[in-house]
Amino acid sequence: MFNFFIVTFWFELNNKLYMKHFSNFKHKNCETAITKIVKDFEKKNPNKTVKAAKCNDPIIWFKKYKLNKWEQIKDKE
């Protein structure tokens, strides 16, 4: 079964925290997607440190990051 999700991860550079998003098209589950994306990111960016990663349902991601309605969203975790 196809499962679509968006991976959000946070990384540190020069003592500042940054956030990046990736949509998933190649992986079946969140864990394999995060592992692959983080490994590729660290290989391409050795001076940046990955701090955290999370998978979001596209609807929840849109409400949180595009509409900025954080207080209305409860994570399923």
C-alpha positions as CSV (number, residue, x, y, z in Angstrom):
1,M,0.0,0.0,0.0
2,F,1.2,3.5,-0.8
3,N,1.7,5.8,2.1
4,F,2.5,9.5,1.4
5,F,4.1,11.6,4.1
6,I,6.4,14.6,4.4
7,V,9.7,14.4,6.3
8,T,10.7,17.4,8.3
9,F,14.1,17.6,9.8
10,W,16.1,20.1,11.8
11,F,19.8,20.7,11.5
12,E,22.3,22.9,13.1
13,L,24.8,25.2,11.4
14,N,27.0,27.8,13.2
15,N,24.9,27.3,16.4
16,K,21.6,28.1,14.6
17,L,18.8,25.7,14.1
18,Y,17.3,25.3,10.6
19,M,14.4,23.3,9.2
20,K,14.0,21.5,5.9
21,H,11.1,19.5,4.4
22,F,11.1,16.6,1.9
23,S,8.1,14.9,0.4
24,N,8.4,11.2,0.1
25,F,7.9,9.4,-3.2
26,K,10.3,6.5,-3.0
27,H,10.0,4.9,0.4
28,K,7.3,2.7,1.9
29,N,7.5,3.9,5.5
30,C,8.7,6.8,7.6
31,E,11.7,5.1,9.2
32,T,13.4,4.1,5.9
33,A,12.7,7.5,4.4
34,I,14.3,9.4,7.3
35,T,17.3,7.1,7.4
36,K,18.0,7.6,3.7
37,I,17.4,11.4,3.7
38,V,19.5,12.0,6.8
39,K,22.4,9.8,5.4
40,D,22.3,11.7,2.1
41,F,22.1,15.1,3.8
42,E,25.0,14.3,6.1
43,K,27.1,13.0,3.2
44,K,26.5,16.2,1.2
45,N,26.7,18.6,4.2
46,P,29.4,17.4,6.6
47,N,29.5,20.8,8.4
48,K,25.8,20.5,9.4
49,T,24.5,18.4,12.2
50,V,21.1,16.8,12.0
51,K,19.2,17.3,15.3
52,A,15.8,15.7,14.7
53,A,13.5,14.3,12.1
54,K,9.8,13.6,11.9
55,C,7.2,12.4,9.4
56,N,3.9,14.3,9.0
57,D,0.7,13.5,7.2
58,P,0.4,16.0,4.3
59,I,-2.8,17.6,5.7
60,I,-1.3,18.1,9.2
61,W,1.9,19.4,7.6
62,F,0.0,22.0,5.5
63,K,-2.0,23.2,8.5
64,K,1.1,23.5,10.7
65,Y,3.7,24.9,8.4
66,K,1.7,26.7,5.7
67,L,-1.3,28.0,7.6
68,N,0.6,28.3,10.9
69,K,-2.2,26.8,13.0
70,W,-0.1,25.0,15.5
71,E,-2.5,25.3,18.4
72,Q,-5.3,23.6,16.5
73,I,-3.3,20.5,15.5
74,K,-2.7,17.5,17.8
75,D,-0.1,15.0,16.6
76,K,-1.2,11.4,16.4
77,E,1.9,10.3,18.3
